[in-house]
Amino acid sequence: MQLDLDAVAARHPAARAGARAALGPLDLRVAAGEQLAVIGPSGAGKTTLLQTMACALRPAQGALRIDGADPWSLPRRALHALRGRLFMAPQVPPLPPRQRVVTAVLAGRLPALGLAASLRSLFYPSDIPAAHAALDRFDLADKLFERVDRLSGGERQRVGLARALLAPARLWLVDEPLSALDPTRAQQAVSTLVDAAREGRRTLVASLHQVDIALAHFPRIVGLRDGCIAFDLPAAEVTRAQLARLYAQHEDEWLGGGAADADAEAPPAPAPPAVMHCR
């Protein structure tokens, strides 16, 4: 699926009238089948951007188009159908605690099922081998019949990602999926997610705090700060100086992601303010 954001600004639904938008206005293009990572300090607008792309948050101004169509101009039934072709993975997966893992993973298929089949799947999992295969890619095959509330936080995050592999979605939007994972598991989870998106020619947009992992696995990096795009570059062209500007006053969140820069071994010199691509 292709995404086009033209002068899009968005604010949280609970924001006061007249409050500054948490996002934009900004312009962004994401080609069908592309994988990109959005990085930036806390409060940069990363979650708001993903919620806007997921049609969960209506732009306060500007236009969002998905495959050339404005979702907010569609009839209610058509908008619901469009949302069924999107997969949004929040940082904390919405997994019922007493549910079995197999049922939680197969829930990724619910948008493609009718009401009767959806209800039946809650009690009689319809495709256990598919759930097993999805979990196996995240090293969780042995948890197939465990209850969700017996998993660690990192295991629950990986179960949430395994859902994506079974979802009838052409667009994956993943928000901070690694917060509960150790570095080795984080690398493996992102590698699996990016590889699966490429195999299925799915569009993947992921927000990440782990700069080094974003640079290692995603071909395109969007740096977001204060709701504006600070840079939009191939991963190989992101420099330490650009990262230093992006994370100014937030250095503790920057994990030193090994950007491609000839001066990578030296501490970056004080840099001028980043140029933000906001209107």
C-alpha positions as CSV (number, residue, x, y, z in Angstrom):
1,M,0.0,0.0,0.0
2,Q,1.2,3.5,-0.8
3,L,0.9,6.4,1.7
4,D,0.9,10.1,0.8
5,L,0.8,12.7,3.5
6,D,0.4,16.3,2.2
7,A,0.7,19.1,4.8
8,V,-0.7,16.7,7.4
9,A,-1.0,18.0,11.0
10,A,-2.6,16.0,13.8
11,R,-3.3,16.4,17.5
12,H,-4.4,14.1,20.2
13,P,-8.2,13.9,20.6
14,A,-7.9,15.0,24.2
15,A,-5.8,18.1,23.4
16,R,-7.3,21.5,24.3
17,A,-8.9,23.5,21.6
18,G,-6.2,25.6,19.9
19,A,-3.4,23.5,21.3
20,R,-0.3,23.1,19.1
21,A,-0.5,20.0,16.8
22,A,1.7,17.1,18.0
23,L,2.5,16.4,14.4
24,G,3.3,18.6,11.4
25,P,2.2,20.0,9.1
26,L,4.5,17.7,7.1
27,D,4.8,15.9,3.8
28,L,5.8,12.3,3.5
29,R,5.6,9.6,0.8
30,V,5.9,5.9,1.4
31,A,5.9,3.7,-1.7
32,A,4.0,0.4,-1.8
33,G,6.2,-2.4,-0.5
34,E,8.7,-0.1,1.1
35,Q,10.2,-0.5,4.6
36,L,11.2,2.5,6.7
37,A,11.9,3.3,10.3
38,V,10.9,6.5,12.1
39,I,13.3,7.6,14.8
40,G,13.5,10.5,17.2
41,P,13.3,11.5,20.9
42,S,10.3,10.9,23.1
43,G,7.5,13.3,22.3
44,A,8.6,13.8,18.7
45,G,5.2,12.7,17.3
46,K,6.1,9.1,16.2
47,T,3.1,7.5,17.7
48,T,0.8,10.2,16.4
49,L,2.2,9.7,12.9
50,L,1.5,6.0,13.0
51,Q,-2.0,6.5,14.4
52,T,-2.7,9.0,11.5
53,M,-1.4,6.5,9.0
54,A,-3.6,3.8,10.5
55,C,-6.8,6.0,10.1
56,A,-7.2,5.9,13.9
57,L,-6.6,9.7,14.1
58,R,-8.1,12.1,11.6
59,P,-5.7,14.8,10.4
60,A,-6.4,18.3,11.8
61,Q,-5.3,19.7,8.5
62,G,-3.9,18.4,5.2
63,A,-4.6,15.2,3.4
64,L,-3.8,11.6,3.9
65,R,-4.1,9.3,0.9
66,I,-3.8,5.5,1.0
67,D,-3.4,4.0,-2.5
68,G,-4.6,7.3,-3.8
69,A,-7.8,7.5,-1.8
70,D,-8.7,9.8,1.1
71,P,-9.9,7.3,3.8
72,W,-11.8,10.0,5.6
73,S,-14.0,10.7,2.5
74,L,-15.0,7.0,2.3
75,P,-18.4,5.7,3.5
76,R,-18.3,4.1,6.9
77,R,-18.4,0.6,5.5
78,A,-15.5,1.3,3.1
79,L,-13.4,2.9,5.8
80,H,-14.0,-0.2,8.0
81,A,-12.9,-2.4,5.1
82,L,-9.8,-0.3,4.6
83,R,-8.8,-0.5,8.2
84,G,-9.1,-4.3,7.8
85,R,-6.2,-4.1,5.3
86,L,-4.0,-2.3,7.9
87,F,-2.1,-3.9,10.8
88,M,-1.3,-1.6,13.7
89,A,0.9,-3.0,16.5
90,P,1.0,-0.8,19.5
91,Q,3.9,-0.8,22.0
92,V,1.8,-2.9,24.4
93,P,0.0,-5.5,22.4
94,P,-3.8,-5.8,23.3
95,L,-3.7,-9.5,24.3
96,P,-6.3,-10.8,26.7
97,P,-4.4,-12.2,29.6
98,R,-6.3,-15.5,29.9
99,Q,-6.2,-16.2,26.2
100,R,-4.0,-19.0,24.7
101,V,-1.1,-17.8,22.6
102,V,-2.4,-19.8,19.6
103,T,-5.7,-17.9,19.7
104,A,-4.0,-14.6,20.2
105,V,-1.8,-15.1,17.1
106,L,-4.7,-16.4,14.9
107,A,-6.6,-13.2,15.9
108,G,-4.5,-11.5,13.3
109,R,-6.8,-13.1,10.7
110,L,-10.0,-11.8,12.2
111,P,-10.4,-8.9,9.8
112,A,-10.8,-11.5,7.0
113,L,-13.3,-13.6,8.8
114,G,-17.1,-13.3,9.1
115,L,-18.8,-13.0,12.5
116,A,-19.5,-16.7,12.9
117,A,-16.0,-17.8,11.9
118,S,-14.5,-15.1,14.3
119,L,-16.5,-16.4,17.2
120,R,-15.7,-20.0,16.4
121,S,-12.0,-19.3,16.2
122,L,-12.0,-18.1,19.8
123,F,-12.9,-21.6,21.0
124,Y,-11.6,-23.8,18.2
125,P,-8.3,-22.5,16.6
126,S,-8.7,-23.1,12.9
127,D,-5.1,-23.2,11.7
128,I,-2.7,-24.3,14.4
129,P,0.1,-25.0,12.0
130,A,0.1,-21.5,10.7
131,A,0.2,-20.1,14.2
132,H,3.1,-22.4,15.0
133,A,5.0,-21.3,11.9
134,A,4.5,-17.6,12.7
135,L,5.6,-18.1,16.3
136,D,8.6,-20.1,15.2
137,R,10.0,-17.2,13.3
138,F,10.1,-15.3,16.6
139,D,11.5,-18.3,18.5
140,L,8.2,-18.8,20.4
141,A,6.9,-22.0,18.9
142,D,7.2,-23.7,22.3
143,K,4.7,-21.1,23.7
144,L,1.9,-22.1,21.3
145,F,-0.5,-23.3,24.0
146,E,0.7,-21.1,26.9
147,R,-1.6,-18.6,28.4
148,V,-0.7,-15.0,27.6
149,D,-0.5,-14.0,31.3
150,R,2.3,-16.5,31.7
151,L,4.5,-14.8,29.2
152,S,7.2,-12.2,29.9
153,G,6.8,-8.7,28.5
154,G,9.2,-9.4,25.7
155,E,7.4,-12.6,24.8
156,R,4.1,-10.8,24.6
157,Q,5.6,-8.2,22.3
158,R,6.9,-10.9,20.0
159,V,3.4,-12.6,20.0
160,G,2.0,-9.2,18.9
161,L,4.5,-9.1,16.0
162,A,3.7,-12.8,15.1
163,R,0.1,-11.7,14.6
164,A,1.2,-9.5,11.7
165,L,2.5,-12.5,9.7
166,L,-1.1,-13.9,9.6
167,A,-3.0,-10.6,9.2
168,P,-4.6,-9.9,5.8
169,A,-2.9,-6.6,5.7
170,R,-0.8,-4.9,3.1
171,L,0.4,-2.1,5.5
172,W,2.1,-2.9,8.8
173,L,2.4,0.0,11.3
174,V,4.6,-1.0,14.3
175,D,5.1,1.3,17.2
176,E,8.1,0.8,19.5
177,P,8.0,-3.0,19.3
178,L,11.3,-3.6,21.1
179,S,11.0,-1.9,24.5
180,A,10.8,-5.2,26.5
181,L,13.4,-7.1,24.4
182,D,17.1,-7.6,25.1
183,P,19.5,-6.6,22.3
184,T,19.8,-10.1,20.8
185,R,16.0,-10.6,20.7
186,A,15.5,-7.1,19.4
187,Q,17.8,-7.7,16.5
188,Q,16.1,-11.0,15.7
189,A,12.6,-9.6,16.0
190,V,13.3,-6.7,13.6
191,S,15.1,-8.8,11.1
192,T,12.2,-11.3,11.0
193,L,9.7,-8.4,10.7
194,V,11.5,-6.7,7.8
195,D,12.2,-10.0,6.0
196,A,8.6,-11.0,6.2
197,A,7.5,-7.6,4.9
198,R,9.8,-7.9,1.9
199,E,8.7,-11.5,1.2
200,G,5.1,-10.5,1.2
201,R,5.7,-7.1,-0.6
202,R,4.1,-5.4,2.3
203,T,4.6,-1.8,3.3
204,L,6.2,-1.5,6.8
205,V,6.6,1.7,8.8
206,A,8.1,1.2,12.3
207,S,8.9,3.7,15.0
208,L,12.1,2.7,17.0
209,H,14.1,4.1,19.8
210,Q,17.0,1.8,19.0
211,V,18.9,3.8,16.4
212,D,21.5,1.2,15.7
213,I,18.9,-1.4,14.9
214,A,17.0,1.0,12.7
215,L,20.1,1.8,10.7
216,A,21.1,-1.9,10.4
217,H,17.8,-3.2,9.1
218,F,15.8,-0.5,7.4
219,P,16.8,1.0,4.0
220,R,15.2,4.3,4.7
221,I,15.2,6.4,7.9
222,V,12.9,9.3,8.8
223,G,14.1,11.5,11.7
224,L,11.2,13.1,13.5
225,R,11.6,15.9,16.1
226,D,8.9,18.2,17.5
227,G,6.4,16.9,15.1
228,C,8.6,17.8,12.1
229,I,10.8,15.8,9.7
230,A,14.4,16.6,10.5
231,F,15.7,14.3,7.8
232,D,14.5,11.6,5.4
233,L,17.5,9.6,4.0
234,P,18.8,6.2,3.0
235,A,20.2,4.6,6.2
236,A,23.8,4.7,4.8
237,E,23.6,8.5,4.5
238,V,22.6,9.2,8.1
239,T,25.5,10.7,10.0
240,R,26.4,11.1,13.6
241,A,26.0,14.9,13.3
242,Q,22.5,14.5,12.1
243,L,21.7,12.1,14.9
244,A,23.3,14.5,17.4
245,R,21.0,17.3,16.2
246,L,17.9,15.0,16.2
247,Y,18.5,13.9,19.8
248,A,19.9,17.2,21.2
249,Q,18.9,17.5,24.9
250,H,17.8,13.8,24.6
251,E,21.2,12.2,24.3
252,D,20.2,9.5,26.8
253,E,17.7,8.1,24.3
254,W,20.3,7.9,21.5
255,L,22.0,4.5,21.7
256,G,24.9,5.5,19.4
257,G,23.6,3.7,16.3
258,G,26.8,3.6,14.3
259,A,25.8,6.0,11.5
260,A,27.8,6.0,8.4
261,D,30.2,8.9,9.0
262,A,33.9,9.3,8.5
263,D,34.2,11.0,11.9
264,A,32.1,8.3,13.7
265,E,34.9,7.6,16.2
266,A,35.1,11.2,17.4
267,P,32.4,12.9,19.5
268,P,30.3,15.2,17.3
269,A,31.0,18.9,17.5
270,P,28.2,21.2,18.5
271,A,25.9,21.5,15.5
272,P,23.6,24.2,14.3
273,P,19.8,23.6,14.8
274,A,18.3,20.9,12.5
275,V,16.3,22.1,9.6
276,M,12.7,20.7,10.1
277,H,10.6,20.0,7.0
278,C,7.3,21.4,8.4
279,R,5.1,23.9,6.7
